[in-house]
C-alpha cells in the first residue's frame, strides 16, 4: 500500500508457529491493511501533531521502555518456588481454597462393552484389586496407571460417573455406567461438601502461580525502594488536599 509493505518476514514474526492456516494469515493481512489505511489517513490529516496524540505516544513509549527494563533486569533471576513454600502457603491460607460445589473422590475402570463391565464388576465383588484391574484393563490412558484414580470432581465434570455414585457409600462399587467413551465401573472413595478445603494436589498449581506473582511484585517493590534511595524526588502533598 503506497510505500508501506508487509513482508513475509514480518508476517511470520507476528504470527509464529507452523500450524497457522492460510485463512489465519489472510485475516492478519486484512487487519494490517485496515490499520495501515487508517494510519496513513490520520497522518495526512496531521493527527500525529495533536497534543493529545503526542501525550499518548509519549506514555506508550515510556511504558514500553519500562517494561523492557524490568524484563531485562529480572531475566537472569528466576523465581524458585519449593514444595515446602507451596505447602506452607496452602496451610496458612486454606480459606482461599474452599470448594464452591460438592465433590466426590472416585476411581473408575473404562472398558469397551457392558458385558466386559459386568464381568469386571463380579471380579471386583469377589475381592480382586480395583487398582490392579484398572492398570491391566482400563482404556482410560490418563488414569489407568494411577489405579483409575479420578481425584475429586464435581457433578459438572463427569455427570455419568457422579450419578452412578449418587447412592453409593464409601468403598462401594457401581453398576456398569454407560458414557460416550464406553462402560465404566466406579468406586466411591470420599465425599466433600461445599465450603470444605480442596486437597493440595488439586490446587497446587494455583498456589504456585500465586507465589510466583507475589514474589515478582516483591522484587519490583524492592527495586523501586532502591531507586528511591538512589534518586532525589519529592511529591507535593498539596496536590491531595
Residue, then its C-alpha position, 0 to 999 in steps of 0.5 A: x500500500x503506497x510505500x508501506x509493505x508487509x513482508x513475509x518476514x514480518x508476517x511470520x514474526x507476528x504470527x509464529x508457529x507452523x500450524x497457522x492456516x492460510x485463512x489465519x494469515x489472510x485475516x492478519x493481512x486484512x487487519x494490517x491493511x485496515x490499520x495501515x489505511x487508517x494510519x496513513x489517513x490520520x497522518x495526512x490529516x496531521x493527527x500525529x501533531x495533536x497534543x493529545x496524540x503526542x501525550x499518548x505516544x509519549x506514555x506508550x513509549x515510556x511504558x514500553x521502555x519500562x517494561x523492557x527494563x524490568x524484563x531485562x533486569x529480572x531475566x537472569x533471576x528466576x523465581x524458585x518456588x519449593x514444595x515446602x513454600x507451596x505447602x506452607x502457603x496452602x496451610x496458612x491460607x486454606x480459606x482461599x481454597x474452599x470448594x464452591x460445589x460438592x465433590x466426590x473422590x472416585x476411581x473408575x475402570x473404562x472398558x469397551x462393552x457392558x458385558x466386559x463391565x459386568x464381568x469386571x464388576x463380579x471380579x471386583x465383588x469377589x475381592x480382586x484389586x480395583x487398582x490392579x484391574x484398572x492398570x491391566x484393563x482400563x482404556x482410560x490412558x490418563x488414569x489407568x496407571x494411577x489405579x483409575x484414580x479420578x481425584x475429586x470432581x464435581x457433578x459438572x465434570x463427569x455427570x455419568x460417573x457422579x450419578x452412578x455414585x449418587x447412592x453409593x457409600x464409601x468403598x462401594x462399587x457401581x453398576x456398569x455406567x454407560x458414557x460416550x467413551x464406553x462402560x465404566x465401573x466406579x468406586x466411591x472413595x470420599x465425599x466433600x461438601x461445599x465450603x470444605x478445603x480442596x486437597x493440595x494436589x488439586x490446587x497446587x498449581x494455583x498456589x504456585x502461580x500465586x507465589x510466583x506473582x507475589x514474589x515478582x511484585x516483591x522484587x519490583x517493590x524492592x527495586x523501586x525502594x532502591x531507586x528511591x534511595x538512589x534518586x532525589x524526588x519529592x511529591x507535593x502533598x498539596x496536590x491531595x488536599 
